Amino acid sequence: MSNGVVEGFNPAKKPKKREFKIEDYLKEQVEKIGGKCYKFVSPGYDGMPDRIVVFSGCVIFVETKRPGKKPRALQKIRLEELQMQGVITAVVSTKKEADFIVDFLSTRYWRT
């Protein structure tokens, strides 16, 4: 720190978008259509997706990532394990991808 400024700080650089912002956006959008977006924690079972989205009989396990980031190797394995069990999974790292999930839920046959 010199002259009261932290080294490496660049006020012109845009701040990174955080994963929780994408997660919060997904939750808000799912709830707008009447769905639930539960935070998922699986003690002792690392790499599980962050959220379970439930809407009108459809369940989707969702891994949320900061924009531009991809799931880690173990997260990919967990998503594949779920898919092999016939479960729908998704990776969401942008608002557009979150909107796609909501569109999928609200326009498909899940509606009763």
C-alpha positions as CSV (number, residue, x, y, z in Angstrom):
1,M,0.0,0.0,0.0
2,S,1.5,3.3,-1.0
3,N,-0.1,6.7,-0.9
4,G,-3.2,5.2,0.6
5,V,-3.9,3.0,-2.5
6,V,-3.8,-0.8,-2.4
7,E,-1.2,-2.1,-4.9
8,G,-2.9,-3.6,-8.0
9,F,-6.1,-1.6,-7.5
10,N,-7.3,-0.1,-10.7
11,P,-10.4,2.1,-10.4
12,A,-11.1,1.9,-14.1
13,K,-11.3,-1.9,-14.0
14,K,-14.9,-3.2,-13.8
15,P,-15.5,-5.4,-10.7
16,K,-15.9,-9.2,-11.3
17,K,-19.4,-10.5,-11.3
18,R,-19.9,-12.8,-8.4
19,E,-21.4,-16.3,-8.5
20,F,-24.0,-15.4,-5.8
21,K,-25.4,-12.7,-8.1
22,I,-26.2,-15.3,-10.8
23,E,-27.5,-17.6,-8.1
24,D,-29.8,-14.8,-6.7
25,Y,-31.0,-13.9,-10.2
26,L,-31.9,-17.5,-11.0
27,K,-33.8,-17.8,-7.7
28,E,-35.7,-14.6,-8.3
29,Q,-36.7,-15.7,-11.8
30,V,-37.8,-19.2,-10.8
31,E,-39.9,-17.8,-8.0
32,K,-41.5,-15.3,-10.4
33,I,-43.1,-18.3,-12.2
34,G,-44.1,-20.0,-9.0
35,G,-41.2,-22.4,-8.7
36,K,-38.7,-23.0,-5.9
37,C,-34.9,-22.7,-6.1
38,Y,-33.4,-24.4,-3.0
39,K,-29.9,-23.9,-1.9
40,F,-28.3,-27.4,-1.9
41,V,-25.6,-28.5,0.4
42,S,-24.5,-32.1,0.7
43,P,-22.2,-32.6,3.6
44,G,-19.5,-35.2,2.9
45,Y,-20.2,-35.2,-0.8
46,D,-18.2,-32.5,-2.5
47,G,-18.9,-31.1,-5.9
48,M,-22.7,-31.3,-5.8
49,P,-24.6,-28.6,-7.7
50,D,-25.5,-25.4,-5.8
51,R,-29.2,-25.3,-6.4
52,I,-32.2,-27.6,-6.9
53,V,-34.9,-25.9,-9.0
54,V,-38.4,-27.4,-8.6
55,F,-41.4,-26.4,-10.7
56,S,-44.6,-28.2,-11.5
57,G,-43.1,-31.7,-11.2
58,C,-39.8,-30.9,-12.8
59,V,-36.6,-31.0,-10.8
60,I,-33.3,-29.6,-12.2
61,F,-30.0,-29.6,-10.3
62,V,-28.1,-26.4,-11.2
63,E,-24.5,-25.5,-10.8
64,T,-24.0,-21.8,-10.8
65,K,-20.7,-20.2,-11.9
66,R,-19.3,-16.7,-12.2
67,P,-19.6,-15.5,-15.8
68,G,-16.8,-17.1,-17.9
69,K,-16.1,-19.8,-15.4
70,K,-16.7,-23.5,-16.0
71,P,-17.4,-26.3,-13.5
72,R,-14.4,-28.0,-11.8
73,A,-13.6,-31.6,-12.6
74,L,-15.4,-33.0,-9.6
75,Q,-18.4,-30.8,-10.3
76,K,-18.5,-32.2,-13.8
77,I,-18.4,-35.8,-12.4
78,R,-21.3,-35.1,-10.0
79,L,-23.4,-33.6,-12.9
80,E,-22.7,-36.7,-15.0
81,E,-23.6,-39.0,-12.1
82,L,-27.0,-37.2,-11.8
83,Q,-27.6,-37.3,-15.6
84,M,-26.9,-41.1,-15.5
85,Q,-29.7,-41.3,-13.0
86,G,-32.1,-39.6,-15.4
87,V,-31.9,-36.2,-13.6
88,I,-31.9,-32.9,-15.6
89,T,-28.9,-30.8,-14.8
90,A,-27.6,-27.4,-15.9
91,V,-24.7,-25.1,-15.5
92,V,-25.7,-21.4,-15.3
93,S,-23.1,-18.6,-15.5
94,T,-25.1,-15.8,-17.1
95,K,-28.5,-14.2,-16.8
96,K,-29.3,-15.4,-20.3
97,E,-28.7,-19.0,-19.2
98,A,-30.9,-18.5,-16.1
99,D,-33.6,-17.1,-18.3
100,F,-33.3,-20.2,-20.5
101,I,-34.0,-22.5,-17.5
102,V,-37.0,-20.4,-16.6
103,D,-38.3,-20.5,-20.2
104,F,-37.7,-24.2,-20.3
105,L,-39.8,-24.7,-17.2
106,S,-42.6,-22.3,-18.0
107,T,-43.1,-23.3,-21.7
108,R,-42.7,-27.1,-21.5
109,Y,-45.2,-29.7,-20.5
110,W,-44.3,-29.3,-16.9
111,R,-47.2,-26.9,-16.5
112,T,-50.2,-28.6,-15.0
